[in-house]
C-alpha cells in the first residue's frame, strides 16, 4: 500500500467520519450534486459583524458597493453613487428590480434600516461620521457631519451586507435572507452551511461548507476526493498535494499580515526602543523559508506589495539583528542574569505570547519566535487558546503580546482597517495603549480627501514602521486544494467571495 492510499484508507476508516457524515448529509429533495468546501472558519453567530463574511463569500448576501481584485470600487446593490459639492451628502441609487430571497423588494427603506443598525454596532461603518440616513425614492442618502471620502469603500465590508426584514426578530438576526444568487438551504452552526442557487443556469447549483479545524484533515479530505475545495492548508500538506494528480494546488497573495500585537503601554514596552528590540529578534526570513516554505513571505514592512498604493519599496526593511536588540535592551537598563534572561530592578524580562490554532502555522511560528526572543534575553511563554481571547484580553488589559493574522483588505481601501486598528488608541487586532497624533492627522486628511493622498499614505506607513505598535512577521498567500475540474479557477485575493456563480464545475460531489 502506498503512503497516499494508506492516508485515504485511514480517512475512510474513521479518522474523520463525523466530518464526512456532515458533508454527506442529504438535503431534502435536491438532486443536484453539491460542491463541497472545507475551511477552518466557524459560523460564530448570525450577526453580520461576526460572520457576515461567510454569507458574502457564499454569495448569499450583497453589499451596496463591490470591488474588483485590485480594490477598485464596482456597483453592487447600488448601481451608482454620487457626492455633492459640500462632500457631506452621498446618494446611492439602488439596482432596479433587486429582491430578497423571501420575495420582498430590496427597497431604500429596508436598506436604511439595515445600515442604521450596522452603524450602531461594532464594525467598520461606525467610522463614518454619519449624521442621518434616509430613503429617497429608489436611493439611499447619507448625510455626514464632515467630509468622509472613504464611505463607498466601507460599504464593501461584509458587516454592511443587506438583509430582508424577515431576517430579524426582537432578539436580533434570526435568519440570513439575502439577495445574492444563492440562498441558505440548511445551516447547522457553527460547523456547516449549505446553499442553493436561485437561477437554474448556474453550474454550481448546491454548495456545502464544513468547518474542519485541522489543516491536515482538510488536506486529507481533498486528497481522498471527499472535498472539492479545501482552504487554508499547511505547508507540509501543500508539498504533498502538489504530487497528487487528482488535486490542483491554488495560491494567491492576499493583503493579510502575520503580526505580533503588543501592549505598548506595558511598563517594559512603552519605550519605542523596546518594541524595536523585539522586532530585531525576529528572523523573518528563517520563518518564511523554514515554516511557511516561501522566502518571499518574510515581511519587510506592515503592508504587502499586493496593496501597491500602501507598500513603500524605498522603506528600510525590518531587520534581523539580535546583537542590536541586546544593545537596545542594555540602553533601557536590562542586564543578563545567570541564565541569560535579562533582569532589571529585580525583575526578569518575561512576557506571554498568545496565539490560537485557527491557522496551522500560528503555533509553529509562535514556537520559533519564543526561541528567537530567548536568544536575545527574553523569557517568552507561549499560550495557545482560542482567537476570542485576543480581543477579550485587549479590552480587559491583560494582553502582553499576541501572534495573529490581520487582514488589511476587509474593505476595498485598507485605510478603513488601519483606522479601526490604530486611530484613537487602537483596536482589538491593532494597537493597544498607543496613540500617534501624526498618524491620526494623516489618516483624517485621507478620509476627508484633503492634500496629496500618496504623501498621506506614505506618512501613515512610515509612522507604523518606525513606532511598531504591531510588529510584522510575515505576509500571506491564500492556499486551497481543488479537485482537478476546478484547477483553472482563480482565488479572490481580497477573500470577499468564493465565486460560486462563476465556477466552471460539472458536478461530481456526493
C-alpha positions in Angstrom: 0.0 0.0 0.0 1.4 3.4 -0.9 1.6 6.3 1.5 -1.2 8.1 -0.4 -3.5 5.1 -0.4 -2.7 4.5 3.3 -3.8 8.0 4.1 -7.0 7.6 2.1 -7.7 4.3 3.9 -7.2 6.0 7.3 -9.6 8.7 6.4 -12.2 6.3 5.1 -11.7 4.0 8.0 -12.9 6.6 10.5 -10.4 9.3 11.2 -12.8 11.9 10.0 -16.1 10.0 9.9 -18.1 12.7 11.7 -16.9 15.3 9.3 -17.6 13.2 6.2 -21.1 12.3 7.6 -21.8 16.0 7.9 -20.7 16.6 4.3 -22.8 13.6 3.1 -26.0 14.7 4.9 -28.8 14.6 2.3 -30.7 17.8 1.5 -34.4 17.5 1.2 -35.4 16.8 -2.4 -32.4 18.5 -4.0 -31.0 16.2 -6.8 -28.0 18.3 -8.0 -24.6 17.2 -6.6 -23.0 19.6 -4.1 -19.8 21.4 -4.4 -18.0 20.6 -1.1 -15.9 23.3 0.6 -13.9 22.9 3.8 -12.0 25.5 5.8 -11.0 26.4 9.4 -13.7 29.0 9.9 -16.8 28.6 12.2 -20.1 30.3 12.0 -19.9 32.0 15.3 -23.3 33.7 15.0 -25.6 35.3 12.5 -24.8 38.9 13.2 -23.2 40.5 10.1 -20.3 42.0 12.1 -19.4 38.5 13.4 -20.0 36.1 10.5 -21.1 38.3 7.6 -18.0 37.2 5.6 -19.5 33.7 5.4 -22.5 34.9 3.6 -20.8 37.3 1.2 -18.2 34.6 0.3 -21.1 32.1 -0.4 -22.8 34.9 -2.4 -25.9 34.7 -0.3 -25.8 38.4 0.6 -24.7 41.5 -1.2 -23.4 44.9 -0.2 -24.2 48.3 -1.7 -20.7 48.5 -3.2 -18.5 45.7 -4.5 -14.8 45.8 -5.6 -12.6 44.0 -8.1 -9.4 42.1 -7.4 -7.4 45.3 -7.3 -9.7 47.0 -4.8 -11.4 49.3 -7.4 -15.0 50.0 -6.5 -17.8 48.5 -8.5 -21.6 48.6 -8.4 -23.3 46.2 -6.0 -26.8 46.6 -4.9 -26.2 50.3 -5.6 -25.9 50.8 -9.4 -24.2 54.2 -9.0 -23.4 56.8 -6.3 -22.6 60.5 -6.2 -21.3 63.0 -3.7 -22.5 66.7 -3.7 -20.2 69.7 -3.7 -20.2 70.0 0.1 -18.9 66.4 0.3 -21.4 65.9 3.1 -24.2 64.2 1.1 -23.8 60.9 -0.6 -26.6 59.3 -2.7 -26.6 55.7 -3.6 -29.1 54.6 -6.3 -30.4 51.1 -5.8 -30.3 48.5 -8.6 -33.8 48.3 -10.0 -35.7 45.0 -9.5 -33.5 43.5 -6.8 -35.3 41.2 -4.5 -34.5 39.4 -1.3 -34.9 35.6 -1.2 -38.3 35.9 0.6 -39.6 37.8 -2.4 -39.6 41.2 -0.9 -38.1 44.1 -2.7 -34.7 45.5 -1.9 -36.1 48.9 -1.3 -34.4 52.0 0.2 -36.4 51.9 3.4 -35.1 48.4 4.3 -31.6 49.3 3.3 -31.7 52.3 5.6 -32.9 50.1 8.5 -30.1 47.6 8.0 -27.4 50.2 7.6 -28.6 52.2 10.6 -28.4 49.1 12.6 -24.9 48.3 11.3 -23.7 51.8 12.2 -24.8 51.3 15.8 -22.9 48.0 16.2 -19.2 47.0 16.1 -17.9 47.2 12.5 -16.2 49.5 10.1 -19.3 51.5 9.3 -19.0 53.1 12.7 -16.0 55.0 11.4 -18.3 57.1 9.2 -19.3 60.4 10.7 -23.0 59.7 10.0 -25.5 62.4 10.8 -28.5 60.8 9.2 -29.6 58.2 6.7 -32.8 58.3 4.7 -34.6 56.8 1.8 -35.3 59.0 -1.2 -37.4 57.1 -3.8 -35.1 54.4 -5.2 -32.0 55.8 -3.4 -30.3 55.9 0.0 -29.0 59.2 1.1 -26.2 59.6 3.7 -25.8 62.9 5.4 -22.4 63.3 7.1 -21.1 65.6 9.8 -17.9 66.1 7.9 -16.4 65.0 4.6 -15.5 61.3 4.5 -14.2 60.1 1.2 -13.9 56.5 2.5 -17.7 55.9 2.7 -18.1 53.9 -0.5 -15.2 51.6 0.5 -16.7 51.0 3.9 -19.9 49.9 2.2 -18.0 46.9 0.6 -17.4 45.4 4.1 -19.4 42.3 5.0 -20.8 43.8 8.2 -22.8 46.1 5.9 -24.4 43.2 3.9 -28.1 43.8 3.3 -30.8 41.5 4.8 -34.6 41.3 4.4 -36.9 42.4 7.2 -37.7 38.7 7.7 -34.1 38.1 8.9 -34.8 39.9 12.2 -36.8 39.4 15.3 -36.8 41.2 18.6 -33.7 39.4 19.7 -31.6 40.3 16.6 -30.8 38.3 13.4 -32.8 35.1 13.3 -32.1 34.0 9.7 -30.0 35.0 6.8 -32.3 36.2 4.0 -30.1 37.9 1.4 -30.3 39.0 -2.2 -27.4 37.2 -3.8 -27.5 34.3 -6.4 -27.6 31.7 -3.6 -29.9 31.2 -0.7 -29.3 29.4 2.6 -30.8 26.0 2.3 -29.7 24.4 5.5 -27.5 25.5 8.4 -26.1 23.8 11.5 -23.9 26.4 13.1 -21.1 26.6 14.0 -20.0 23.8 11.7 -22.0 23.6 8.5 -24.0 25.6 6.0 -25.5 24.6 2.7 -26.6 27.0 -0.1 -28.7 26.5 -3.2 -28.7 28.5 -6.4 -31.7 30.6 -7.4 -31.1 30.5 -11.1 -31.1 27.2 -13.0 -28.3 28.2 -15.3 -25.5 28.3 -12.7 -23.0 25.4 -12.9 -22.9 25.2 -9.1 -26.5 24.6 -8.0 -25.7 23.4 -4.5 -22.7 24.0 -2.3 -21.9 22.9 1.3 -19.3 24.4 3.6 -18.0 22.4 6.5 -15.7 23.8 9.2 -12.8 21.5 9.8 -10.3 22.6 12.4 -7.2 20.7 11.5 -5.3 21.6 8.3 -4.0 18.1 7.9 -7.6 16.7 7.9 -8.7 19.3 5.3 -5.8 18.2 3.1 -6.6 14.5 3.5 -10.2 15.2 2.6 -9.1 16.9 -0.6 -6.6 14.1 -1.4 -9.3 11.4 -0.8 -11.8 13.2 -3.0 -14.1 14.0 0.0 -13.8 17.8 -0.6 -13.8 19.7 -3.8 -12.2 22.8 -2.5 -10.2 22.8 0.8 -8.9 26.2 2.1 -6.0 27.2 4.4 -3.6 24.3 4.2 -0.3 23.8 6.0 2.9 24.0 4.0 3.8 20.3 4.5 0.4 19.2 3.2 0.7 21.5 0.2 4.0 20.0 -0.7 2.4 16.5 -0.7 -0.7 17.6 -2.6 1.4 19.1 -5.4 2.4 15.4 -6.2 -1.2 14.2 -6.1 -2.5 14.0 -9.7 -6.2 14.3 -8.7 -5.7 17.6 -6.9 -4.6 21.1 -8.1 -3.0 23.5 -5.6 -4.2 27.0 -5.9 -2.5 30.1 -4.4 -3.0 33.8 -4.4 -1.2 36.5 -2.4 -3.6 38.3 -0.1 -3.5 41.5 1.9 -3.0 39.8 5.2 0.0 40.1 7.5 1.1 37.9 10.4 1.7 40.4 13.2 2.8 40.4 16.9 0.3 42.7 18.6 1.8 44.4 21.7 0.6 46.2 24.8 2.6 49.4 24.0 1.5 50.7 27.4 3.2 47.9 29.3 5.8 49.2 31.6 8.5 47.3 29.7 7.3 48.0 26.2 6.1 51.7 26.2 9.6 52.9 25.1 9.8 52.6 21.3 13.3 51.1 21.7 11.8 48.0 23.4 9.5 47.4 20.6 12.3 47.8 18.1 14.4 45.3 20.1 11.6 42.8 19.9 11.4 43.3 16.2 15.2 42.9 15.7 15.0 39.5 17.4 12.7 38.1 14.7 14.3 36.1 12.0 11.5 36.7 9.4 13.5 35.1 6.5 14.1 31.9 8.5 10.4 31.7 9.5 9.3 32.3 5.9 11.7 29.7 4.4 11.6 27.1 7.1 8.0 27.2 8.3 6.0 28.8 5.5 8.2 27.3 2.8 8.2 30.6 0.9 11.0 33.0 1.5 9.2 35.8 -0.3 6.6 36.0 2.5 9.1 37.5 5.0 7.5 40.9 5.9 9.8 43.8 5.3 7.0 46.2 6.4 3.4 46.0 7.5 1.5 46.0 4.2 2.4 43.6 1.4 3.2 44.5 -2.2 -0.2 43.4 -3.3 -1.5 46.7 -1.7 0.5 48.7 -4.2 -0.7 52.1 -3.0 0.3 51.3 0.6 3.5 49.4 0.1 6.7 51.6 0.1 9.5 50.0 -1.9 12.1 52.5 -0.6 11.3 51.9 3.1 14.3 50.4 5.0 13.2 46.7 5.6 12.7 45.4 9.1 15.9 43.8 10.1 17.0 40.7 11.9 19.9 41.7 14.3 20.0 40.0 17.7 23.1 42.0 18.7 21.4 45.3 18.0 18.4 44.0 20.0 20.6 43.3 23.0 22.2 46.8 22.8 18.8 48.4 22.9 17.8 46.4 26.0 21.1 47.5 27.6 20.2 51.1 26.8 17.0 50.6 28.7 18.9 49.2 31.8 18.4 45.5 31.3 21.3 43.2 32.1 21.7 39.4 31.5 21.1 37.2 34.6 22.8 33.9 35.4 20.6 32.0 33.0 20.9 34.7 30.2 17.5 36.2 30.8 17.5 40.0 31.1 16.9 41.5 34.5 16.3 45.0 35.8 15.3 46.1 39.3 14.9 42.6 40.5 12.5 41.6 37.7 13.1 39.2 34.9 12.1 40.2 31.3 9.3 37.6 31.0 6.4 38.1 28.6 3.5 35.9 27.4 2.8 35.5 23.7 -0.8 34.3 23.0 -1.9 32.7 19.8 -4.5 30.2 18.5 -4.6 27.2 16.2 -7.2 28.5 13.6 -4.4 28.7 11.1 -1.9 25.8 11.2 1.2 27.9 11.0 0.4 30.0 14.1 1.6 27.6 16.9 4.7 26.8 14.8 5.6 30.4 14.3 4.9 31.2 17.9 7.4 28.5 19.0 10.0 29.9 16.6 9.5 33.5 18.0 9.8 32.1 21.5 13.2 30.7 20.8 14.4 33.8 18.9 13.3 36.0 21.8 15.1 33.8 24.3 18.3 34.3 22.3 18.1 38.0 23.0 17.4 37.5 26.7 13.6 37.4 26.9 11.7 34.7 28.7 8.7 34.2 26.4 5.9 31.9 27.4 3.6 30.8 24.5 -0.1 30.3 25.4 -2.3 28.7 22.8 -6.0 29.3 23.3 -8.8 30.5 21.0 -8.9 33.6 18.8 -11.6 35.2 21.0 -9.0 35.6 23.8 -7.1 38.3 21.9 -9.9 40.9 21.8 -11.1 40.0 25.3 -7.6 40.4 26.8 -7.1 43.6 24.8 -10.3 45.0 26.4 -9.5 43.9 30.0 -5.9 45.0 29.7 -4.3 41.6 30.4 -2.7 41.1 27.0 1.0 41.4 26.7 1.7 40.0 23.2 -0.3 38.1 20.6 0.5 36.5 17.3 -2.3 36.8 14.9 -3.0 37.2 11.2 -4.6 40.6 10.3 -6.5 41.0 7.0 -6.0 44.6 5.7 -8.3 44.0 2.7 -11.5 43.9 4.7 -12.7 46.8 2.6 -11.7 48.0 -0.9 -9.4 50.6 0.7 -7.2 49.3 3.6 -7.5 52.8 5.3 -10.7 51.6 6.9 -9.0 48.7 8.7 -6.0 50.9 9.6 -8.3 53.5 11.2 -10.0 50.7 13.1 -6.7 49.3 14.3 -4.6 52.5 15.0 -6.8 55.5 15.5 -7.9 56.8 18.9 -5.7 54.3 20.8 -6.1 51.2 18.7 -8.4 48.3 18.3 -8.9 44.6 19.1 -6.5 43.4 16.3 -4.3 46.5 16.2 -2.5 48.9 18.6 -3.0 48.6 22.3 -2.4 51.6 24.6 -0.7 53.5 21.8 -1.5 56.8 20.1 0.2 58.9 17.4 -1.2 62.4 16.7 0.9 62.4 13.5 -0.7 59.2 12.3 -4.2 60.3 13.2 -3.8 63.6 11.4 -2.6 61.8 8.3 -5.5 59.3 8.3 -8.0 62.1 8.9 -6.7 64.1 5.9 -7.0 60.9 3.8 -10.6 60.3 4.9 -11.6 63.9 4.1 -9.9 63.8 0.7 -7.5 66.6 1.7 -4.0 67.1 0.4 -1.8 64.7 -1.5 -3.2 61.2 -1.0 0.1 59.5 -1.9 2.0 61.6 0.7 -0.6 60.9 3.3 -0.3 57.1 2.7 3.5 57.4 3.0 3.1 59.2 6.3 0.8 56.5 7.7 3.0 53.6 6.6 6.2 55.4 7.9 4.8 56.1 11.4 3.7 52.5 11.8 7.1 51.3 10.5 9.0 53.4 13.0 6.8 53.2 16.1 5.9 49.4 15.7 2.6 49.4 17.7 2.3 46.0 16.0 5.3 44.1 14.6 5.0 42.5 11.2 6.4 39.0 10.8 5.2 37.5 7.5 2.8 38.1 4.6 0.3 35.6 3.4 -0.8 33.6 0.4 -4.3 32.1 0.5 -4.0 28.4 -0.4 -6.5 25.8 -1.5 -6.6 22.3 -2.8 -9.1 21.9 -5.7 -10.5 18.9 -7.4 -9.0 18.8 -10.9 -12.1 20.0 -12.7 -11.6 23.3 -10.7 -7.9 23.6 -11.5 -8.5 26.7 -13.6 -10.4 28.8 -11.0 -8.8 32.0 -9.6 -9.0 32.6 -5.8 -10.2 36.0 -4.8 -7.1 38.0 -3.5 -9.4 40.1 -1.3 -11.2 37.0 0.1 -14.6 38.6 -0.5 -16.1 35.7 -2.5 -15.7 32.1 -3.3 -17.1 32.9 -6.7 -19.6 30.0 -6.8 -21.7 31.7 -9.5 -18.8 31.7 -12.0 -17.3 28.4 -11.1 -16.7 26.0 -14.1 -18.0 22.9 -12.3 -19.7 19.9 -13.8 -20.7 18.2 -10.6 -19.3 15.1 -9.1 -19.7 15.8 -5.4 -21.6 13.4 -3.2 
